[in-house]
Amino acid sequence: MPLLMVVSLSLGIILLIQSGWSLWDGRRFLDLVRKGQRRPASEYTPRVGLVIPCKGTGAGFRDNLRRFLNQRYPNYEVVFVVASMGDPAYELLQEQLVELMRSEANRSPRVSLVEAGLTNARGEKTHNLLQGLARLPADVEVLAFADMDGSVADDWLRCLVAPLRDAGVTVSTGFRWYLPGRGFASQLRAAWDTSIATLLDEHDPKFAWGGSMAIRAADFRRLGIAERWWGDTLSDDYTLTRAVREAGEWIVFEPRCLVASREELSFAEFLRWTSRQITLTKLYAPHLWLQGLAAHTLYAAAFVFGVLEMLGSTSPSLGRGAIAALLSSILLLGVAKGWIRSLIAWERFSEEMPGRRRLANRYWQLAPLVPWVMLWNLIVAGFAHQIDWSGTKYRVDSRGKVMGVTREGW
């Protein structure tokens, strides 16, 4: 048997096993989401301080604002933070908050708007979070964090805080779930990003996500997050994850805190966004980057060697048929996992999905493209020396410390 055929078959078999395991893992995630949907509402409602950094006014800004301010939670305070009053979000937040306060004079929660200012010591988002935390009252028991581009359910905060009732849990986290838009890039981002979401496990998530995250205030202080971990970092959530892991403590993924996101973007913007996510992973969780690089290199090698072997005129037809069957099975397993993501979108985000059922099919229709985009992102991240985040370029050393900042227009 020719060497190339042996290599192609061997790689194909390994990848088939890996793809089968991945499909099983996707089914596990679907069961986890369904179990979460059936879970009764928690009566654990300590006083919460919710900090939301804002930059720009993207899709759904007004609606998302109202959702954050109308949580079915009895005792919470919200601090919105912008870097400067020149940010478009500042004026819109002022306008909307005044309108909301006027219409509901005795409303809860208490709300404040903070201008954080600019710094070269850390990432803009992390700096905004620190300045927002400084405005919270001392009696806040739980700190929660969110992103303004997320569309949360009215029980989101209650569900996010619920796992902290267990003293053994230090951090509770959700994750974003992109819904397909009208444009191809938006649809591909939905397929790409949810492939990461379905890797999360309830009791052993690989990381906490800053757009839907909660920690007891006492634990935040005890671990020295503000002083030791956020003082010079670009990533708030990866460094908090590292702090909790080094302390030997637990992060719990709460499936009811998946947050719907949607945004149209160009294909170039999509590639920059995905590469930034993977570059952050390489900097702050290099083991995850290496695992991803190994897995996607295996995927690419199996398909490249397999196609070359099938095109070789000297290869036995039986061997070529076996390779074709392996590669076809691998593709079908990937599509099947994409179908599971479509089910999650339909079931978890039913309010956002009416009229989008056809678009929800993009999760499985575009699934074959995701590994190739991911491989590109992983390779780009391997050579990246700086991160471009919303018009600001950060130079970060191998430990994730911010070493330099360049802002557009400054």
N, C-alpha and C positions, 0 to 999 in steps of 0.2 A: 504494500500500500504506500503511495507517495507520501513524503513527509508533510507536504502542505495539507493533504487530506487528513492525516492524523492530527495535525495541529488544529485544523478547522473543526473536526468532529469533537476533539477534546474540549476546545473552548466553547463550542455550542452546547455540549452536555452540561458543563459547569454553569453557563449562563442560563440554561433552561431550569436547572435546580434553583438558582438564585431568583429567577423570575417567578417560579412557583411559590417560593417562600414569600416573595414580595406580594403576590396576590393574596396569599393567606393573611399577611399582615394588613393588607387593605381591608379584608373582610373583618378582621379583628377591630379595626378602627371604626368601621360602620356599626358594628355591634356596640362599641363604646359610646358612640354618639346616640344611638337609639336608647341605650340604657340611661344615659344622662337625661334624655328627654322625658323619661318616665319618673325620674327622681323627684320626690316631693320638695317643695320650697323649704329652705332652711329658716329656722326661727333665730338663728345666731346673727345678731345685728349690732355689733359694736360701732362706736363712732368712727366714721371714715373720713379721711382727707384725700380727695381725688385731685391729682395734678395732671393737667392736659397741656402739653406744649403745642403751640400752633405756628405754622409758617405757611403763608399764602392761603387762598380760599379756593380749595379744590372742589370736586364734584360732591354735592350733597352736604355742603358746609352747614347751611341753616338747619336742615333736617337733623343732621347729626348733633348739632348743638342742642336742639330741643330734646332729643332723646337722652342726652347726658343729664339734662336738667329735670327730667321727668321720670327718674328711676323709682321703682316701687321699693324704696328703702327709707326707713324712718329718720335716720340721723347721719347725714353726710354733708360735707362742705366741698365746693369745687373751686379750684384755682386754675384759671387759664393764663398761660404765659406766652409772651412773644418776645423776640430778641430786641425789637425796637418799635417805636410808634410809627415808623415808616413802613412797616409790614402791612400789606393789605388786610391781613386778619385783624389787626388792632382796631381799625375804624369799624369794620363790620361787627366785631364782637361788642364794641361799645354800643353801637346802634341796636343790636339785637338784645343785649342784656338790659338796656334801659327800657326797651319796649316790653320785654318779659316782666320786668319788675313792676312796671306801671300797670300792666294788665292783671297781675296777681300780687297785690300789695303784701300779703302775708305768706308769700310762697316759701317753700323749703325746696332746695337747700340754699344756704348762704353762698353767695358767689363773689369772687373777686377777680380782677384782671391786673396782671403784673407785667411791667416792662423789665426784662432781665438785663438788658445791655449786652455788649459784645465782649468776648474774651479770646485770647490766643492760647489759653492754658488747657482747654478741653473742647470737646465737640459742642456745637450750639445747642443741640437737643439736651445733652446732659447738663449744660449750664442752665438752661431754662428750668429743668427739673429741680436743680438745687435751689434756684431762686424762688421757685414756687413752693418748695418745702419750707423755706424760711418764713413764709407767710401763714402757715397753718398754725392753729392754736395748740397749746401744749397738751390739751386733753384728748387729742386724736389718738385712737387706739390702733387703727389700721391705716396704712398708706396704700393707695391704689393709683395706678398709672394707666393712661390711655392715649391713643392717637386720635386726632381730630378727623382723620379720614375714615374712621371706622363707624359703621352703622350698628349700634348695639340694641339688643332687645330691652324691654322695660324691666326685666328681672336680672339683667346682666350683672349689676353690682352685687346684688344679693347672692347670686351664684358664684361670683368670683371670690367673695369673702368667706363663703360657707366652708371650704376645706380647712381654713385656719382655725376652726373650732377644735381641731385635733392638734394638741400641743406638739406632736411629732412632725407637723408640717410647718415649714418655714416660709415657703413661697407658693402661691397659687397662680397659675397662668392659663391663658387661652392662646389663641393664635388667629391670624387673619385668614379669611377665606375669600379670595377674589372671585367675583361673579363675572362671567363673560360679557363684554360689551359688544358694540356693533362692529368695531374694527378688528382686523386680524391680530394686531399686536396685543390688544386687550384680551382677546380670546386665548392667545398663546400664553400670556402671563397667567391667566386663570389655570390653565392646564399645568404650567410649570410650577407655580407656587403651591398649589394644592398637593403636588407630589411630595413636597416637604411636610406639609401639614399632616398627611396620613402616616408619617413616620413616628409621630408623637404617641407615647404610651401614658396611660393614666398615672401610674405610680413610678415611672422612670423616664420622664421626658428628657430629651438630650439637652434642652435649654429652656430658659424662661423667655417669654416674648414681651418686650416693653410696651406694646400697644394694648395689652390686656393682662395686667400683672398686679398682685397685691402681696403685701408683707406686713406683719405686725410692726408697729413703730418701735417697740422695745427691741425686736430682733434687728431692725434696720440700724439702730444705734449700737447694739451690742457687737454686730459684725463690722462696724465702722465703715459702712458703705459710702457715706458722703465724704469722709476724710481720706480713707485709705484707698477706696476703689474708684470713686467718681471724680477725684480731684484733677486728674490729667488724662482722662480716657475719652475716646470717641464713642464707644458703645456702652450704653447704660445697661442693657439686658445681659449681654455676654459677660460683662464684668461682675454683675450681681450674681449670675449663675456660677461663675468661678468662685466667688466669695462663699456661697452656700456649699458648693462641692468641697472646697478646701476645709470647711468646718465640719464636714461629714454629715450634713443635714439634708432635708428632703424638699424637693420641688414636686408639686402635684399638678398635672394637667386636668383642667376642668372643661370637658367637651361642650358644656352649655355656654361657654365663654368664647366660642368661635365667633369672630367678628366679621360681618360682611363688608367687603370693600369693592368699589368699582371706580374705574377711571379709564378714559380713552388716552392713548399715547401713540407715538410713532414707533416704528420698528427700531430705529436707532436709540430712542429713549428706553425702549424695552430692554435692549441689550446692555445699555449702561446701567439700568436699574438692577438687572439680574446679576451682572458682574460685580456690582457693589455689594450685593448681599453675600455673594460667595467670597469676596475679598475680606469682608468683615469676619466671616467664618474662619478663613485662613489665619487671620491675625489673632483672633481671640479663642478659637477652638480648632487648632491645627490638626488634631486627631480626626475631627469630623471631615475636614477638607481632604486629608489623606485617604480616608475611607471612601469618600465620594470619588476622588480621582482614580483610585484603584478599581472601583466598581464600574465606572463609566469608561475607563480605558479597556477593561475586559469586554464591555458591551461593544465598543467600537471595533476592537480587534476581532471579535467573533464574527461580526458582520463583514468586515473588510476581507479577512482571510476566507470566509465562507463564500462570498461573492466571487473573489478571484479564483477560488477552486472550482466553482460551478461554471465559470467561463472558460476554464482550461479544457482544451479539446482532448487532452490525453487522459483525463480523469475517467474512471469507470462510471457508467451511468448509475449504477446502484449507489455508489458513494455520493454522487452529486444529488441524487434523490433524497438521501438521508440528511445531507446538509440543508437542502431546501426545506425538508420537513421540520428540522430543528429550528431554523430561522423563522419559519412561518409560525411555529408554535410559540416562540418567544414573543413575536409581534402580537399574537392573539392574547397572550397572557397580559401584556402591557395594556392592550386595549380593554381587556376585562377589568383591570384595576382602574382604568380611566372611567369605565362605566360605574364602578362603585362610587367614584367621586361625583358623578352625575346624580346618583341616588341620594348622596349626602346633601347635595345642593338643593334637590327637590324637597327633601324631607326637613332639613334644618332651616332652610331659608324660603319656606313656602310663600311668605308674604312678599318677598322680593322677586320671586320667580314667575308669577303670572305673566303670560305673554312671552316668557323667555325659555320655554321648554325646548324649542328648537336650538337656541343658543347653548342650553345646558349640555347638549350633545357634543359640544366642542371639547369637553373634558376627555372623552374617549376618542373622538375623531382626530384630535391633535396629539394624542399620547405618543405616537411613534416619533414625533419631532422632539419631544422633551429631552430624551437622553443626549441628543446631539447638541442641543443648545446648552445643556448642563455641562457637557464636556468642554465646550468652548469657554463657558464661564470659569470652569475650574482651571483651565490652562491660562486664561487671561489673569486670573487671580494670582497664579504662581509667579507672574512677572510684574505684578503691580507694586509700585513704590509709593503711591498716594491714592487717596480716595476723594472723588468728586461727589459732594453731597449737597444738592439743592443750590448749586452755584458757588459753593465754598470748597476749596481744595485743601485737604489735610495730609500732611506728611506724618506718618506714624511709624515708630520703630518696631522691632520684632516682638516687643512685649506689649504692644498696643498703646504705648504712651504717645500722646500728641506732641510732635516736635516742631511743627510749623503750620501756619494757617495763611491761605491766600484767598481773599474775597473778591468776587467780581465787582467792578465799579469802585473799588477802594484804592 
